[in-house]
């Protein structure tokens, strides 16, 4: 764990301070160029006696042949790597890998030319070895993992996670390769072989340094520069690719399942021991060994040792890297055993089957194929869980939960895979249910085809699935001269059809004008004092302008967007209710205002030491409850919209007349609501439209209690026609006033992909421009109010013409004999 944490810290450091790391790295390379290092030794000096290369014509010819073969093998390897990259289908990956290769080649060439004092001929001979040993596969994995992120704000964490997973294995592989090459260079007393092994060692070292340092810094800079998405960190980057979501988990599982780390450590120890033991013998018998090798190989294959060992080296390199480190063949042989991991992320065969029928595979869970595995202790499972959840089977994780070793509600954070956590939680709940019908009901709750990553972080706990709600689009809505297609999510038939009819009437009448006349989210703590006198003293103190600015300073320091606008203290006996009202940008702002109010109260207690904070919320706010104060003072956005409909549009589209609509609205919306003692309910059905749009755009549906406060007013508007002064049929003037509309375009459910897409349909997803904070949420409030106006018009028209019941019976009923379809495969 210490090793993993160290690499993660180093990767995060390089990604966070990318420019500084790149400057330092380039500076070190330049410094190496300027060094005047000379050595009396030849490039091959591991052996005490380095057999000099013969200058005979035959051996020079053999060198040319062997180097030609090496270069041809390199070209073939590079071609296959480029072909593999091309199959990925990502231009960004190809560009980054090419940049990485070019930089690494330049570093390697500079090291040979200037640091080792060699000429260009040596560089041309060394480059094929370097290209065969360059670590492209790990670079591809790091890049793919970074491209799978959904927020540019997580770039540094993703780079650190990838380096944490891959650097330990890269370190171990580098050590093994160096030890193997050192043994070859020490045992084979042939000049050509020793040169190639020396180049190979230098290649491995430079590859490792470039991978661990240059890669995280380079990725951090390049992905930030090529991101075409605006600087809002909640937006999905332009290069996001969902195909690479599981790439890092698959890589960790592959390394663990094929060649465990302890095997590589044993191999390192063996190579090091072999090098120490054999080195003394080699130095004393160099000439004998060389001679015996020469005789034996000449007699067997008619090849001199130089040709034979060079050919062996080429075959090893080609077989090792063209077969992708031999993992491809081994993975095919182990594919069946890999299913015992019982995880979709680590098994492509199960993944493909799950796309067709995941429910059946879940019930099997590969229990029969995995039954032969020896069970691991809870301690081992917990230790492996800290390394990576993909190392544990589903059965082992469920066992940890059942034995209270792992909290059920922490599955997402512990597994770092929300979709797998949902799958396991469903299985755990199903096992606890004795009633077969309830188990079947749980299985009918859909969960396939949904990414729970963001939802489980901030929107829902103990998640077992999702509830799909039909989403429709109405419009166009012509608001302040601009057209919108409005998304609405509902299960009430005729709602969208009715709203669409109202929008058509408004469009033909010239559209709607909308304005936000007040903006401020409220939070009202309740505090207590020993006496009513002290309550009144604090109330007077808070209403002083100078004191208000002191409190505002403490309130505003908790947020960039939360700015205190007013404080309204109200005394009730020895209790004081302090209603803070603040602007909150594009966020709905409950948490923002609560944090500011808490900080202000903490500071006020230093002045009013006898003040006791009873609750941060004293129901004087008021949140998610009907109240007169929200109706009068407002909460969130206070919006008003108006439209004038000509008589011919009312008659043609709404199938009624203006005078009848005015009379109906007066009797229903005003007198009827007053008779019932309604607070804010002076409308026909504003809550219908508000709730449907709230669900579609990721707002809190419970806040429709406050947000649906609406006063719909209809009036007749007459105008003169011509010089004779004759009056036309009266037009219809409609207004909707909504004083407490609580909406947001950032935070909460608005960050989920489907809801964010609906906001994107309106052109107001995410945060507004820095010079116009709150512009998106303000526009959303106006769109909702204008759509409410359309819905009010259409419903009142249906009531006035007597078409309401008929339309519901026609559009809100399934055809006779039709049964609801319970098959979720269509999802």
Buried (B, 14 or more C-beta within 10 A) or exposed (E): EEEBEEBBEBBBBBBBBBEEBBEEBEEEBEEBEEEEEEEEEEBBEBBEEBBEBBEEEEBEEBBEEBBEBBBEBBEEBBEEBBEEBEEBEBEBBBEBBEEBBEBBBEBBBBBBBBBBBBEEEBBEBBBBBBBBBBBBBBBBBBBBBBBBBBBBEBBBBBBBBBBBBBBBBBBBBBBBBBBBBBBBBBBBBBBBBBBBBBBBBBBBBBBBBBBBBBBBBBBBBBBEEBBEBEEBBBBBBEBBBEEBBBBBBBBBBBBBBBBEEEEBEEBBEEBBEBBEEEBEEBEEEBEEBBEEBBEEBEEEEEBBBBBBBBBEBBEEBBEBBBEBBEBEEBBEEBEEEBBBBBBBBBBEEBBEBBEEEBEEBBEEBBEEBBEEEEEBEBEEBBEBBEBBBBBBBBBBBBBBBEEEBBEBEEBBEBBBBBBBBBBBBBBBBBEEEEEEEEBEEBBEEBBBEBBBBBBBEEBEEEBBBBEBEEBBBBBBBBBEEEEBEBBBBBEBBBBBBBBBBBBBBBBBBBBBBBEBEBBBBBBBBBBBBEEBEBBBBBBEBBEEEEBBEBBBEBBBEBBEBBBBBEBBBBBEEBBBBBBBBBBBBBBBBBBBBBBBBBBBBEBBBEEBEEBEBEEBBBEBBBBBEBBEBBBEBBBBBBBBBBBBBBBEBBBEBBBBBBBBBBBBBBEBBBEEBEEEEBBBBBBBBBBBBBBBBBBBBBBBBEBBBBBBBBBBBBBBBEEEEEEEEEEEBBBBBBBBBBBBBBBBBBBBBBBBBBBBBBBBBBEBBBBBEEEEBBBBBBBBBBBBBBBBBBBBBBBBBBBBBEBBEEBBEEBEEEEEEEEEEEEBEEE
